[in-house]
Amino acid sequence: MAADDSSTTILHLASGNGPITRTILSTPLRNASPTEIPIIDLSALSSSSILADRQHIATQIRTAATTNGFFYITNHGIDSTLISSAHSASLDFFRQDPTLKEPANTIHSTANKYIVGWKPPKTQKINHFEGADKRESFSLRYNPSWDPDAVLPLPDKIKQAIKVDEDGFPFTKTDVTVPHLKESIIPLYQAVLRLGRNLVRCFALALGLKENGFDNKFTYPDVSLAVNYYPPLDEVEVARNVSIGSHTDFQLFTILWQDDSGGLEVLTRQGQWLRAPPLKGTFVVNFADYMQRITNDKWVSTVHRVRNVSGGERISIPFFFGFNLDESCGTLDTCLEEGEEKKHEEISCWEWVERRIKHMNQMSKDEK
């Protein structure tokens, strides 16, 4: 982050169109207000058959999407025991000696390029201008065998887009990783996958479409789960390091569970960093780049980062959601005002993700 003047700094970021910058205000970091990152009650998604109730949720989502692109969800239907089990198993995995985790290292994976398995400390740099992330992670891609709604066998065009690690759940068949990690992660994965599909129907309503307007684009979605482990930043590191660098997400939206340590920070359109503190019983939802494109920049793909200054370890579990990778979607007509032109060309989800990765990696090469 380079100095601009006494009141602002410049933040450098990767995007699907190359490096971009954001002007950051020098105002002190503070907690987000309920209007900046609202809490949205999803009770009616499962308990009500009345369209007006679901439309009310959609209206709240639209307001959040066009403000800062972040919101909390409560009464989401995810059993707390699934969360606590996944949290506990994740800590057991990460607290192991690195030599015990090494067989799960993504360098050994048969699907390494699809980010399946463990990424050790100092191997991830989501924002190359901010240095290496101070974290390690365990990641999974979409696997139809874990999707209760997947129709098998897979259509040929889907087979070409979905890459599944031949080891299934990475490396838990060996004795060197936590044996209950799979037993804990997969049920949570499945529950949040169902929640994500329900949210997609609310998003369709919020965008002026029928509830099922996106259903055929989420039959085999581009979903990934990551468990992030953040050791604490010490006083010296806080000034020059991040737990995970400033970035936007790639596809449509993310559903995030975070423990009670805090550290998630969200950048407003005005350039103010806000804390998104953990709220008991909630997930955090934020929109991503592809969603911003198809809404003609109406819905915000918001820059965010993590700085774990809690003094202890931190676990977060984000679920990244996107259309099927073979799907394509242009700017939605419902997002265009009269006489407004489309700002982005149509691009397939696969091409968009590849473009985002390419430009992020290019930043690393330019840095060298």
C-alpha angles and dihedrals in degrees: 000000000000127000117255106172138320094288104038143035131200121244117203119211142173119243138172088266098047132271118347135179137222126200111233123206119226092227113129120269111260141170116276116253121235090257092052096048107011130198112237121197111219097189093117092058091074104018104044133064091186112111092208090062092053090044088056089057090047091054091053090048091051090053092050092045093055095043111049102333093239132101141158122238125210132183086030096152098244110136111238090223089064090054096046092048093051091045093051094046091048092054090049090053098046095043091062122105109273091243089063092052094046096091087061092053110128090235087073096047121111086220098040095147089059092060099243116159138013126341112199125222118289093019098100128070111170092173111033092194089063099046131237119341114247096229146082125217147192116215140189132190127213113293117186091211089066094047112091090197098050116116111222141241094046120242112252094248090053092050089060092053101041118074115190123189109246089225090064105211100021117264102325088125087077125076095237101078131061104284094209096052094093092043089056103037102046097057090051090046090054094046094051091045088059090046090050092054090050091051091051089062090053090049089053090054091046089054093052095257132120114273092254093046093115100030096106091053094058102052092112102009130199094251129160133174124208129187109204122199115198122188113205122276112233123223094270094046094051090066095054110013139065132207087222121359129247110280148134124240121253114229131025112310145334131223110205132193114195129183122235096272097093125210105134111127127188127201116222124217087255092058100256120139112226130188116237096201121198114268116198115253096012140110123208118232125197134173125239140213101276091052090051090052097051091047091053089247092304093118112057126236095203128209113240140167141178128237112177104208094152094107091238140068120290132206125196128175115201123186113203117206131196141153119275105292092240091055126098130198131183129198110309114243089221089065095056122094118215108290093006117137127222111260098200137045120236114266132174119252091243092052091047095051091047090050092051092050092046094054093044090053091045089059088058092052092047090050090057 
